[in-house]
């Protein structure tokens, strides 16, 4: 993980971030990350000034990826947004989108009813009135959470232990991804532990300015995970936004004891499996599959500086062909694309990716990010799958 410099004066005004900013390309009102981030921060340090254009920043991190001076531009933007909301009221829409964990806990009591209530004409009209787009497809809740299903798994005991941080999307919306992670780790002689008290990673809270709540979540998660790190256990994630928050953004946003030690043991599941491969410890007894797939690397993966581990891993699997889309941001950026005033921007940002997928004729796209999968399915009209599901299938679906 590359070290970022908090000082905005590290910016050399090279405009690399502007060139790589997908929002700048899609909406003229956003003056670009250079002006909104380090340049704006210099003014904000002198006086209490807020640029309304900052609302267009999606925290996709492409500016951070491209910055040769390693300035955490997006983090400067998020801190400025949080400071603004210390003295200004946040829209109720943003509260709803930021508190998905609380909403999901309630919905998980009656998921079928929640899905019906969330996606009918009347409720979508109400949500639109609050500022949530009625065009964006809201992710459905699973009939049973991952955490409930995990408790019923009879794992093969092992001296090798791994901690799995499922995150909200896997836990409440797509538990099958978490089950696949457990199955793959079991196939590699790891017993999986899922601590019950873990909370949302804070990514949705950070992007909408709820920084105090975000820090409270961060402190709770670090306090829990630190104990396992001290025992020498790796911490596995299957969502790139969760992984980025635990590994990098906690350090950029908060001063928390133990955060660096925890960050050093955070692994994306594919990253972890590749490390096992490099050590000669990966179970490569794969069965042959058939199919042609396209892979989309989420922005929140690319900023971690670990390459594209899922793509490398998938290309080890016999019988399948995987093409790297390499077509930029999908536009969703967590909950950005669900907002009424951001939906069209998000779709414009993702248009190159959608057209690339459609032109390929490929019907299934792979990506590690849950909301990326949601956006790709919506924008390109294809089936979307987490890469780890193909890896599990390669182990004979056990």
Secondary structure in CASP SS format (residue, H / E / C, confidence):
PFRMAT SS
TARGET T0000
AUTHOR 0000-0000-0000
METHOD secondary structure of the structure
MODEL  1
X C 1.00
X C 1.00
X C 1.00
X C 1.00
X E 1.00
X C 1.00
X C 1.00
X H 1.00
X H 1.00
X H 1.00
X C 1.00
X C 1.00
X C 1.00
X C 1.00
X C 1.00
X H 1.00
X H 1.00
X H 1.00
X H 1.00
X H 1.00
X C 1.00
X H 1.00
X H 1.00
X H 1.00
X H 1.00
X H 1.00
X C 1.00
X C 1.00
X C 1.00
X C 1.00
X C 1.00
X C 1.00
X H 1.00
X H 1.00
X H 1.00
X H 1.00
X H 1.00
X H 1.00
X H 1.00
X H 1.00
X H 1.00
X H 1.00
X H 1.00
X H 1.00
X H 1.00
X H 1.00
X C 1.00
X C 1.00
X C 1.00
X C 1.00
X C 1.00
X H 1.00
X H 1.00
X H 1.00
X H 1.00
X H 1.00
X C 1.00
X C 1.00
X C 1.00
X C 1.00
X C 1.00
X H 1.00
X H 1.00
X H 1.00
X H 1.00
X H 1.00
X C 1.00
X C 1.00
X C 1.00
X C 1.00
X E 1.00
X C 1.00
X H 1.00
X H 1.00
X H 1.00
X H 1.00
X H 1.00
X H 1.00
X H 1.00
X H 1.00
X H 1.00
X H 1.00
X H 1.00
X H 1.00
X C 1.00
X C 1.00
X C 1.00
X C 1.00
X C 1.00
X C 1.00
X C 1.00
X H 1.00
X H 1.00
X H 1.00
X H 1.00
X H 1.00
X H 1.00
X H 1.00
X C 1.00
X H 1.00
X H 1.00
X H 1.00
X H 1.00
X H 1.00
X H 1.00
X H 1.00
X H 1.00
X C 1.00
X C 1.00
X C 1.00
X H 1.00
X H 1.00
X H 1.00
X H 1.00
X H 1.00
X H 1.00
X H 1.00
X H 1.00
X C 1.00
X C 1.00
X H 1.00
X H 1.00
X H 1.00
X H 1.00
X H 1.00
X H 1.00
X H 1.00
X H 1.00
X H 1.00
X H 1.00
X C 1.00
X E 1.00
X C 1.00
X C 1.00
X C 1.00
X C 1.00
X C 1.00
X C 1.00
X C 1.00
X C 1.00
X C 1.00
X C 1.00
X C 1.00
X C 1.00
X C 1.00
X H 1.00
X H 1.00
X H 1.00
X H 1.00
X H 1.00
X H 1.00
X C 1.00
X C 1.00
X C 1.00
X C 1.00
X C 1.00
X C 1.00
X C 1.00
X C 1.00
X C 1.00
X E 1.00
X E 1.00
X E 1.00
X E 1.00
X E 1.00
X C 1.00
X H 1.00
X H 1.00
X H 1.00
X H 1.00
X H 1.00
X H 1.00
X H 1.00
X C 1.00
X H 1.00
X H 1.00
X H 1.00
X H 1.00
X H 1.00
X H 1.00
X H 1.00
X H 1.00
X H 1.00
X H 1.00
X H 1.00
X H 1.00
X H 1.00
X C 1.00
X C 1.00
X C 1.00
X E 1.00
X E 1.00
X E 1.00
X C 1.00
X C 1.00
X C 1.00
X C 1.00
X C 1.00
X C 1.00
X C 1.00
X C 1.00
X C 1.00
X H 1.00
X H 1.00
X H 1.00
X H 1.00
X H 1.00
X C 1.00
X C 1.00
X C 1.00
X H 1.00
X H 1.00
X H 1.00
X H 1.00
X H 1.00
X H 1.00
X H 1.00
X H 1.00
X H 1.00
X H 1.00
X H 1.00
X H 1.00
X H 1.00
X H 1.00
X H 1.00
X H 1.00
X H 1.00
X H 1.00
X H 1.00
X H 1.00
X C 1.00
X C 1.00
X C 1.00
X E 1.00
X E 1.00
X E 1.00
X E 1.00
X C 1.00
X C 1.00
X H 1.00
X H 1.00
X H 1.00
X H 1.00
X H 1.00
X H 1.00
X H 1.00
X H 1.00
X H 1.00
X H 1.00
X H 1.00
X H 1.00
X H 1.00
X H 1.00
X C 1.00
X C 1.00
X C 1.00
X C 1.00
X C 1.00
X H 1.00
X H 1.00
X H 1.00
X H 1.00
X H 1.00
X C 1.00
X C 1.00
X E 1.00
X E 1.00
X E 1.00
X H 1.00
X H 1.00
X H 1.00
X H 1.00
X H 1.00
X H 1.00
X H 1.00
X H 1.00
X H 1.00
X H 1.00
X C 1.00
X C 1.00
X C 1.00
X C 1.00
X C 1.00
X C 1.00
X C 1.00
X C 1.00
X C 1.00
X C 1.00
X C 1.00
X C 1.00
X E 1.00
X E 1.00
X E 1.00
X E 1.00
X E 1.00
X C 1.00
X C 1.00
X C 1.00
X H 1.00
X H 1.00
X H 1.00
X H 1.00
X C 1.00
X C 1.00
X C 1.00
X C 1.00
X C 1.00
X C 1.00
X H 1.00
X H 1.00
X H 1.00
X H 1.00
X H 1.00
X H 1.00
X C 1.00
X C 1.00
X C 1.00
X C 1.00
X C 1.00
X E 1.00
X E 1.00
X E 1.00
X E 1.00
X E 1.00
X C 1.00
X C 1.00
X C 1.00
X C 1.00
X C 1.00
X C 1.00
X C 1.00
X C 1.00
X C 1.00
X C 1.00
X C 1.00
X H 1.00
X H 1.00
X H 1.00
X E 1.00
X C 1.00
X C 1.00
X C 1.00
X H 1.00
X H 1.00
X H 1.00
X H 1.00
X H 1.00
X H 1.00
X H 1.00
X H 1.00
X H 1.00
X H 1.00
X H 1.00
X H 1.00
X H 1.00
X H 1.00
X H 1.00
X H 1.00
X H 1.00
X H 1.00
X C 1.00
X C 1.00
X C 1.00
X E 1.00
X E 1.00
X E 1.00
X C 1.00
X C 1.00
X C 1.00
X H 1.00
X H 1.00
X H 1.00
X H 1.00
X H 1.00
X H 1.00
X H 1.00
X H 1.00
X H 1.00
X H 1.00
X H 1.00
X C 1.00
X C 1.00
X E 1.00
X E 1.00
X E 1.00
X C 1.00
X H 1.00
X H 1.00
X H 1.00
X H 1.00
X H 1.00
X H 1.00
X H 1.00
X H 1.00
X C 1.00
X C 1.00
X C 1.00
X C 1.00
END
